[in-house]
Amino acid sequence: MQTLVAHTRGLGLLVNLNWDRLLYVLTICVALGAGAVLGGL
């Protein structure tokens, strides 16, 4: 049980450190999708 808690805490720390990078990737994907939709009109 302690190992599971330690791994979950480590994963949470990893997400907290890299959330801004994930946000950048999602923003680029949304912009590319919007460009594709507008380009198809």
mmCIF file of the N, C-alpha and C atoms, coordinates in Angstrom:
data_MODEL
# 
_entry.id   MODEL 
# 
loop_
_atom_site.group_PDB 
_atom_site.id 
_atom_site.type_symbol 
_atom_site.label_atom_id 
_atom_site.label_alt_id 
_atom_site.label_comp_id 
_atom_site.label_asym_id 
_atom_site.label_entity_id 
_atom_site.label_seq_id 
_atom_site.pdbx_PDB_ins_code 
_atom_site.Cartn_x 
_atom_site.Cartn_y 
_atom_site.Cartn_z 
_atom_site.occupancy 
_atom_site.B_iso_or_equiv 
_atom_site.pdbx_formal_charge 
_atom_site.auth_seq_id 
_atom_site.auth_comp_id 
_atom_site.auth_asym_id 
_atom_site.auth_atom_id 
_atom_site.pdbx_PDB_model_num 
ATOM 1   N N  . MET A 1 1  ? 0.831   -1.195 0.000   1.00 0.00 ? 1  MET A N  1 
ATOM 2   C CA . MET A 1 1  ? 0.000   0.000  0.000   1.00 0.00 ? 1  MET A CA 1 
ATOM 3   C C  . MET A 1 1  ? 0.876   1.259  0.000   1.00 0.00 ? 1  MET A C  1 
ATOM 4   N N  . GLN A 1 2  ? 1.947   1.217  0.767   1.00 0.00 ? 2  GLN A N  1 
ATOM 5   C CA . GLN A 1 2  ? 2.832   2.383  0.838   1.00 0.00 ? 2  GLN A CA 1 
ATOM 6   C C  . GLN A 1 2  ? 3.490   2.651  -0.512  1.00 0.00 ? 2  GLN A C  1 
ATOM 7   N N  . THR A 1 3  ? 3.799   1.587  -1.247  1.00 0.00 ? 3  THR A N  1 
ATOM 8   C CA . THR A 1 3  ? 4.407   1.751  -2.575  1.00 0.00 ? 3  THR A CA 1 
ATOM 9   C C  . THR A 1 3  ? 3.429   2.426  -3.515  1.00 0.00 ? 3  THR A C  1 
ATOM 10  N N  . LEU A 1 4  ? 2.174   2.020  -3.460  1.00 0.00 ? 4  LEU A N  1 
ATOM 11  C CA . LEU A 1 4  ? 1.142   2.623  -4.312  1.00 0.00 ? 4  LEU A CA 1 
ATOM 12  C C  . LEU A 1 4  ? 0.978   4.104  -4.004  1.00 0.00 ? 4  LEU A C  1 
ATOM 13  N N  . VAL A 1 5  ? 0.969   4.454  -2.742  1.00 0.00 ? 5  VAL A N  1 
ATOM 14  C CA . VAL A 1 5  ? 0.837   5.854  -2.343  1.00 0.00 ? 5  VAL A CA 1 
ATOM 15  C C  . VAL A 1 5  ? 2.053   6.655  -2.807  1.00 0.00 ? 5  VAL A C  1 
ATOM 16  N N  . ALA A 1 6  ? 3.247   6.080  -2.684  1.00 0.00 ? 6  ALA A N  1 
ATOM 17  C CA . ALA A 1 6  ? 4.470   6.771  -3.101  1.00 0.00 ? 6  ALA A CA 1 
ATOM 18  C C  . ALA A 1 6  ? 4.477   7.007  -4.604  1.00 0.00 ? 6  ALA A C  1 
ATOM 19  N N  . HIS A 1 7  ? 4.038   6.012  -5.389  1.00 0.00 ? 7  HIS A N  1 
ATOM 20  C CA . HIS A 1 7  ? 3.998   6.170  -6.845  1.00 0.00 ? 7  HIS A CA 1 
ATOM 21  C C  . HIS A 1 7  ? 2.953   7.200  -7.262  1.00 0.00 ? 7  HIS A C  1 
ATOM 22  N N  . THR A 1 8  ? 1.816   7.203  -6.588  1.00 0.00 ? 8  THR A N  1 
ATOM 23  C CA . THR A 1 8  ? 0.767   8.173  -6.894  1.00 0.00 ? 8  THR A CA 1 
ATOM 24  C C  . THR A 1 8  ? 1.238   9.588  -6.584  1.00 0.00 ? 8  THR A C  1 
ATOM 25  N N  . ARG A 1 9  ? 1.951   9.744  -5.478  1.00 0.00 ? 9  ARG A N  1 
ATOM 26  C CA . ARG A 1 9  ? 2.483   11.051 -5.110  1.00 0.00 ? 9  ARG A CA 1 
ATOM 27  C C  . ARG A 1 9  ? 3.537   11.505 -6.126  1.00 0.00 ? 9  ARG A C  1 
ATOM 28  N N  . GLY A 1 10 ? 4.369   10.572 -6.594  1.00 0.00 ? 10 GLY A N  1 
ATOM 29  C CA . GLY A 1 10 ? 5.383   10.891 -7.595  1.00 0.00 ? 10 GLY A CA 1 
ATOM 30  C C  . GLY A 1 10 ? 4.749   11.292 -8.917  1.00 0.00 ? 10 GLY A C  1 
ATOM 31  N N  . LEU A 1 11 ? 3.687   10.606 -9.302  1.00 0.00 ? 11 LEU A N  1 
ATOM 32  C CA . LEU A 1 11 ? 2.986   10.950 -10.538 1.00 0.00 ? 11 LEU A CA 1 
ATOM 33  C C  . LEU A 1 11 ? 2.342   12.316 -10.420 1.00 0.00 ? 11 LEU A C  1 
ATOM 34  N N  . GLY A 1 12 ? 1.775   12.623 -9.277  1.00 0.00 ? 12 GLY A N  1 
ATOM 35  C CA . GLY A 1 12 ? 1.192   13.943 -9.049  1.00 0.00 ? 12 GLY A CA 1 
ATOM 36  C C  . GLY A 1 12 ? 2.233   15.050 -9.128  1.00 0.00 ? 12 GLY A C  1 
ATOM 37  N N  . LEU A 1 13 ? 3.406   14.781 -8.597  1.00 0.00 ? 13 LEU A N  1 
ATOM 38  C CA . LEU A 1 13 ? 4.494   15.762 -8.669  1.00 0.00 ? 13 LEU A CA 1 
ATOM 39  C C  . LEU A 1 13 ? 4.928   15.974 -10.109 1.00 0.00 ? 13 LEU A C  1 
ATOM 40  N N  . LEU A 1 14 ? 5.017   14.885 -10.876 1.00 0.00 ? 14 LEU A N  1 
ATOM 41  C CA . LEU A 1 14 ? 5.409   14.986 -12.281 1.00 0.00 ? 14 LEU A CA 1 
ATOM 42  C C  . LEU A 1 14 ? 4.395   15.816 -13.063 1.00 0.00 ? 14 LEU A C  1 
ATOM 43  N N  . VAL A 1 15 ? 3.121   15.612 -12.817 1.00 0.00 ? 15 VAL A N  1 
ATOM 44  C CA . VAL A 1 15 ? 2.081   16.394 -13.495 1.00 0.00 ? 15 VAL A CA 1 
ATOM 45  C C  . VAL A 1 15 ? 2.155   17.849 -13.067 1.00 0.00 ? 15 VAL A C  1 
ATOM 46  N N  . ASN A 1 16 ? 2.393   18.105 -11.786 1.00 0.00 ? 16 ASN A N  1 
ATOM 47  C CA . ASN A 1 16 ? 2.490   19.488 -11.311 1.00 0.00 ? 16 ASN A CA 1 
ATOM 48  C C  . ASN A 1 16 ? 3.665   20.218 -11.937 1.00 0.00 ? 16 ASN A C  1 
ATOM 49  N N  . LEU A 1 17 ? 4.754   19.519 -12.182 1.00 0.00 ? 17 LEU A N  1 
ATOM 50  C CA . LEU A 1 17 ? 5.923   20.152 -12.772 1.00 0.00 ? 17 LEU A CA 1 
ATOM 51  C C  . LEU A 1 17 ? 5.763   20.404 -14.269 1.00 0.00 ? 17 LEU A C  1 
ATOM 52  N N  . ASN A 1 18 ? 4.969   19.587 -14.940 1.00 0.00 ? 18 ASN A N  1 
ATOM 53  C CA . ASN A 1 18 ? 4.884   19.649 -16.401 1.00 0.00 ? 18 ASN A CA 1 
ATOM 54  C C  . ASN A 1 18 ? 3.518   20.073 -16.929 1.00 0.00 ? 18 ASN A C  1 
ATOM 55  N N  . TRP A 1 19 ? 2.641   20.627 -16.077 1.00 0.00 ? 19 TRP A N  1 
ATOM 56  C CA . TRP A 1 19 ? 1.305   20.973 -16.544 1.00 0.00 ? 19 TRP A CA 1 
ATOM 57  C C  . TRP A 1 19 ? 1.349   22.062 -17.603 1.00 0.00 ? 19 TRP A C  1 
ATOM 58  N N  . ASP A 1 20 ? 2.305   22.978 -17.505 1.00 0.00 ? 20 ASP A N  1 
ATOM 59  C CA . ASP A 1 20 ? 2.374   24.058 -18.479 1.00 0.00 ? 20 ASP A CA 1 
ATOM 60  C C  . ASP A 1 20 ? 2.771   23.526 -19.859 1.00 0.00 ? 20 ASP A C  1 
ATOM 61  N N  . ARG A 1 21 ? 3.628   22.538 -19.901 1.00 0.00 ? 21 ARG A N  1 
ATOM 62  C CA . ARG A 1 21 ? 4.001   21.935 -21.191 1.00 0.00 ? 21 ARG A CA 1 
ATOM 63  C C  . ARG A 1 21 ? 2.825   21.220 -21.815 1.00 0.00 ? 21 ARG A C  1 
ATOM 64  N N  . LEU A 1 22 ? 2.031   20.542 -20.987 1.00 0.00 ? 22 LEU A N  1 
ATOM 65  C CA . LEU A 1 22 ? 0.831   19.882 -21.503 1.00 0.00 ? 22 LEU A CA 1 
ATOM 66  C C  . LEU A 1 22 ? -0.156  20.911 -22.041 1.00 0.00 ? 22 LEU A C  1 
ATOM 67  N N  . LEU A 1 23 ? -0.260  22.031 -21.356 1.00 0.00 ? 23 LEU A N  1 
ATOM 68  C CA . LEU A 1 23 ? -1.153  23.094 -21.805 1.00 0.00 ? 23 LEU A CA 1 
ATOM 69  C C  . LEU A 1 23 ? -0.707  23.652 -23.148 1.00 0.00 ? 23 LEU A C  1 
ATOM 70  N N  . TYR A 1 24 ? 0.601   23.821 -23.333 1.00 0.00 ? 24 TYR A N  1 
ATOM 71  C CA . TYR A 1 24 ? 1.118   24.313 -24.610 1.00 0.00 ? 24 TYR A CA 1 
ATOM 72  C C  . TYR A 1 24 ? 0.798   23.347 -25.736 1.00 0.00 ? 24 TYR A C  1 
ATOM 73  N N  . VAL A 1 25 ? 0.975   22.050 -25.507 1.00 0.00 ? 25 VAL A N  1 
ATOM 74  C CA . VAL A 1 25 ? 0.700   21.047 -26.536 1.00 0.00 ? 25 VAL A CA 1 
ATOM 75  C C  . VAL A 1 25 ? -0.789  21.039 -26.886 1.00 0.00 ? 25 VAL A C  1 
ATOM 76  N N  . LEU A 1 26 ? -1.645  21.113 -25.879 1.00 0.00 ? 26 LEU A N  1 
ATOM 77  C CA . LEU A 1 26 ? -3.088  21.136 -26.138 1.00 0.00 ? 26 LEU A CA 1 
ATOM 78  C C  . LEU A 1 26 ? -3.496  22.394 -26.895 1.00 0.00 ? 26 LEU A C  1 
ATOM 79  N N  . THR A 1 27 ? -2.892  23.533 -26.565 1.00 0.00 ? 27 THR A N  1 
ATOM 80  C CA . THR A 1 27 ? -3.200  24.782 -27.252 1.00 0.00 ? 27 THR A CA 1 
ATOM 81  C C  . THR A 1 27 ? -2.800  24.705 -28.719 1.00 0.00 ? 27 THR A C  1 
ATOM 82  N N  . ILE A 1 28 ? -1.643  24.124 -29.000 1.00 0.00 ? 28 ILE A N  1 
ATOM 83  C CA . ILE A 1 28 ? -1.199  23.988 -30.385 1.00 0.00 ? 28 ILE A CA 1 
ATOM 84  C C  . ILE A 1 28 ? -2.129  23.055 -31.154 1.00 0.00 ? 28 ILE A C  1 
ATOM 85  N N  . CYS A 1 29 ? -2.552  21.961 -30.529 1.00 0.00 ? 29 CYS A N  1 
ATOM 86  C CA . CYS A 1 29 ? -3.475  21.030 -31.184 1.00 0.00 ? 29 CYS A CA 1 
ATOM 87  C C  . CYS A 1 29 ? -4.813  21.700 -31.498 1.00 0.00 ? 29 CYS A C  1 
ATOM 88  N N  . VAL A 1 30 ? -5.325  22.469 -30.565 1.00 0.00 ? 30 VAL A N  1 
ATOM 89  C CA . VAL A 1 30 ? -6.594  23.182 -30.789 1.00 0.00 ? 30 VAL A CA 1 
ATOM 90  C C  . VAL A 1 30 ? -6.430  24.202 -31.912 1.00 0.00 ? 30 VAL A C  1 
ATOM 91  N N  . ALA A 1 31 ? -5.313  24.926 -31.933 1.00 0.00 ? 31 ALA A N  1 
ATOM 92  C CA . ALA A 1 31 ? -5.076  25.916 -32.993 1.00 0.00 ? 31 ALA A CA 1 
ATOM 93  C C  . ALA A 1 31 ? -4.962  25.241 -34.358 1.00 0.00 ? 31 ALA A C  1 
ATOM 94  N N  . LEU A 1 32 ? -4.276  24.123 -34.437 1.00 0.00 ? 32 LEU A N  1 
ATOM 95  C CA . LEU A 1 32 ? -4.170  23.394 -35.701 1.00 0.00 ? 32 LEU A CA 1 
ATOM 96  C C  . LEU A 1 32 ? -5.518  22.870 -36.162 1.00 0.00 ? 32 LEU A C  1 
ATOM 97  N N  . GLY A 1 33 ? -6.306  22.380 -35.231 1.00 0.00 ? 33 GLY A N  1 
ATOM 98  C CA . GLY A 1 33 ? -7.651  21.907 -35.570 1.00 0.00 ? 33 GLY A CA 1 
ATOM 99  C C  . GLY A 1 33 ? -8.541  23.033 -36.067 1.00 0.00 ? 33 GLY A C  1 
ATOM 100 N N  . ALA A 1 34 ? -8.475  24.184 -35.400 1.00 0.00 ? 34 ALA A N  1 
ATOM 101 C CA . ALA A 1 34 ? -9.276  25.337 -35.824 1.00 0.00 ? 34 ALA A CA 1 
ATOM 102 C C  . ALA A 1 34 ? -8.819  25.818 -37.201 1.00 0.00 ? 34 ALA A C  1 
ATOM 103 N N  . GLY A 1 35 ? -7.518  25.802 -37.447 1.00 0.00 ? 35 GLY A N  1 
ATOM 104 C CA . GLY A 1 35 ? -7.006  26.185 -38.767 1.00 0.00 ? 35 GLY A CA 1 
ATOM 105 C C  . GLY A 1 35 ? -7.465  25.238 -39.848 1.00 0.00 ? 35 GLY A C  1 
ATOM 106 N N  . ALA A 1 36 ? -7.526  23.958 -39.540 1.00 0.00 ? 36 ALA A N  1 
ATOM 107 C CA . ALA A 1 36 ? -7.993  22.972 -40.510 1.00 0.00 ? 36 ALA A CA 1 
ATOM 108 C C  . ALA A 1 36 ? -9.470  23.173 -40.830 1.00 0.00 ? 36 ALA A C  1 
ATOM 109 N N  . VAL A 1 37 ? -10.260 23.467 -39.790 1.00 0.00 ? 37 VAL A N  1 
ATOM 110 C CA . VAL A 1 37 ? -11.687 23.698 -40.013 1.00 0.00 ? 37 VAL A CA 1 
ATOM 111 C C  . VAL A 1 37 ? -11.900 24.952 -40.843 1.00 0.00 ? 37 VAL A C  1 
ATOM 112 N N  . LEU A 1 38 ? -11.222 26.019 -40.497 1.00 0.00 ? 38 LEU A N  1 
ATOM 113 C CA . LEU A 1 38 ? -11.372 27.263 -41.237 1.00 0.00 ? 38 LEU A CA 1 
ATOM 114 C C  . LEU A 1 38 ? -10.803 27.154 -42.655 1.00 0.00 ? 38 LEU A C  1 
ATOM 115 N N  . GLY A 1 39 ? -9.760  26.384 -42.821 1.00 0.00 ? 39 GLY A N  1 
ATOM 116 C CA . GLY A 1 39 ? -9.178  26.190 -44.154 1.00 0.00 ? 39 GLY A CA 1 
ATOM 117 C C  . GLY A 1 39 ? -10.075 25.363 -45.047 1.00 0.00 ? 39 GLY A C  1 
ATOM 118 N N  . GLY A 1 40 ? -10.881 24.519 -44.465 1.00 0.00 ? 40 GLY A N  1 
ATOM 119 C CA . GLY A 1 40 ? -11.786 23.678 -45.240 1.00 0.00 ? 40 GLY A CA 1 
ATOM 120 C C  . GLY A 1 40 ? -13.053 24.402 -45.679 1.00 0.00 ? 40 GLY A C  1 
ATOM 121 N N  . LEU A 1 41 ? -13.287 25.586 -45.175 1.00 0.00 ? 41 LEU A N  1 
ATOM 122 C CA . LEU A 1 41 ? -14.496 26.325 -45.552 1.00 0.00 ? 41 LEU A CA 1 
ATOM 123 C C  . LEU A 1 41 ? -14.395 26.984 -46.894 1.00 0.00 ? 41 LEU A C  1 
# 
